[in-house]
Amino acid sequence: MDRKKGYLVLESRNQSSEKIFDGFLFGAPPSTDGRSSDRGFGEIVFNTSMTGYQEILTDPSYYGQMVCMTYPHIGNTGINPEDFESKKAWPAGFLIHELCETPSNWRSTQSLESYLTENGVTGLLDIDTRELTRWIRSQGAIRAIIVDESELSQAQNILNSLPSFENRDLISEVTTSQPYFWDKPSKTQYKVIAMDFGVKHNILRSLCHRGCEIEIVPAQTSAEEILKKKPDGVFLSNGPGNPSAAPYAVNTVQNLLGKVPLFGICMGHQILSLALGGKTFKMKFGHRGANQHVLNHKREKVEITSQNHGYAVDPQSLSPKIQITHTHLNDGTLSGIEDKNLKAFSVQYHPEACPGPHDSQNLFDQFIEYMS
């Protein structure tokens, strides 16, 4: 197939850090409307998962980001209707080394490229993903843009004219606009309110499987509105961006503390930590992949986890009464907390996986235990 040449231009922080990667465009073409749609423009990150590109693409936590897959061959199993983690693809760009144009899997209904085209995601293939990953590790997660030949000379100027992601409230851009219910369990035992910061479907499946009737509510929902529904527990979901850019969510969680059991995942972990008086900081390049090892201090076991976050909680900022339950073994960052008196706990990773291992499914059981 004849493909158009494309270029990934990374934001230049100084003359020596300017970097351009060349490849070929696939999926939706780069935006030509002044980048108002964010298509082909975002913060560049890398993911080390060997499988699960469909779940990665449909994870709302990747909104505003351009994802570089470190595994070299992507698209082998196509796209199927059963493995979506939301109703659409979220990344602003998808960067791979080699594309499988003829997928082979009994569940596949379309190719990766046709799915990206339908969902307006710009892709770039045949780039050196190893060098790009090393660059991100060296320079940090910075803004980047995908352009064709016609825009290449102006790419840096275009980047400079586009807004920063640092203080942008991405949660408000991915959350549901109206409350809705997930599938009912065969036998309802608990009523759970899930605050939607960018929730994944397998989180809801995991709760439903354990007898939870789940109502998903917008991120801006107040504590008063939630408590009126008389839930047995409140779940705080994953989501994109900077947790400090969503003070309304922190305020809601502060007003729920001690009144109902709370369980947070990823963004939910950061929101809960802020509500408990902690502070967060932006990591250099974050953790993204299905093979991140974490020490579970309570079980004295190492668990392999699925992670996707660019911010972390400063453990020194938390009250001594907050128990640190999990630690990331690569860099020692905080990966889990608990306050038993308030029946509130959270982790900085995805125990529901999709993609990833199921080592930490017991956390859903802990939430059930608190509600019971």
Secondary structure as GFF3:
##gff-version 3
##sequence-region A 1 372
A	DSSP	beta_strand	5	10	.	.	.	ID=ss1
A	DSSP	three_ten_helix	15	17	.	.	.	ID=ss2
A	DSSP	beta_strand	19	27	.	.	.	ID=ss3
A	DSSP	beta_strand	41	47	.	.	.	ID=ss4
A	DSSP	alpha_helix	53	57	.	.	.	ID=ss5
A	DSSP	three_ten_helix	60	62	.	.	.	ID=ss6
A	DSSP	beta_strand	65	69	.	.	.	ID=ss7
A	DSSP	beta_strand	73	74	.	.	.	ID=ss8
A	DSSP	beta_strand	93	95	.	.	.	ID=ss9
A	DSSP	beta_strand	98	99	.	.	.	ID=ss10
A	DSSP	alpha_helix	112	118	.	.	.	ID=ss11
A	DSSP	beta_strand	122	125	.	.	.	ID=ss12
A	DSSP	alpha_helix	129	139	.	.	.	ID=ss13
A	DSSP	beta_strand	143	148	.	.	.	ID=ss14
A	DSSP	three_ten_helix	149	154	.	.	.	ID=ss15
A	DSSP	alpha_helix	155	161	.	.	.	ID=ss16
A	DSSP	alpha_helix	171	174	.	.	.	ID=ss17
A	DSSP	beta_strand	180	181	.	.	.	ID=ss18
A	DSSP	beta_strand	190	196	.	.	.	ID=ss19
A	DSSP	alpha_helix	201	209	.	.	.	ID=ss20
A	DSSP	beta_strand	212	218	.	.	.	ID=ss21
A	DSSP	alpha_helix	223	228	.	.	.	ID=ss22
A	DSSP	beta_strand	233	236	.	.	.	ID=ss23
A	DSSP	three_ten_helix	243	245	.	.	.	ID=ss24
A	DSSP	alpha_helix	247	254	.	.	.	ID=ss25
A	DSSP	beta_strand	262	265	.	.	.	ID=ss26
A	DSSP	alpha_helix	267	275	.	.	.	ID=ss27
A	DSSP	beta_strand	279	296	.	.	.	ID=ss28
A	DSSP	beta_strand	301	314	.	.	.	ID=ss29
A	DSSP	three_ten_helix	315	317	.	.	.	ID=ss30
A	DSSP	beta_strand	323	328	.	.	.	ID=ss31
A	DSSP	beta_strand	334	339	.	.	.	ID=ss32
A	DSSP	beta_strand	344	347	.	.	.	ID=ss33
A	DSSP	alpha_helix	362	371	.	.	.	ID=ss34
###
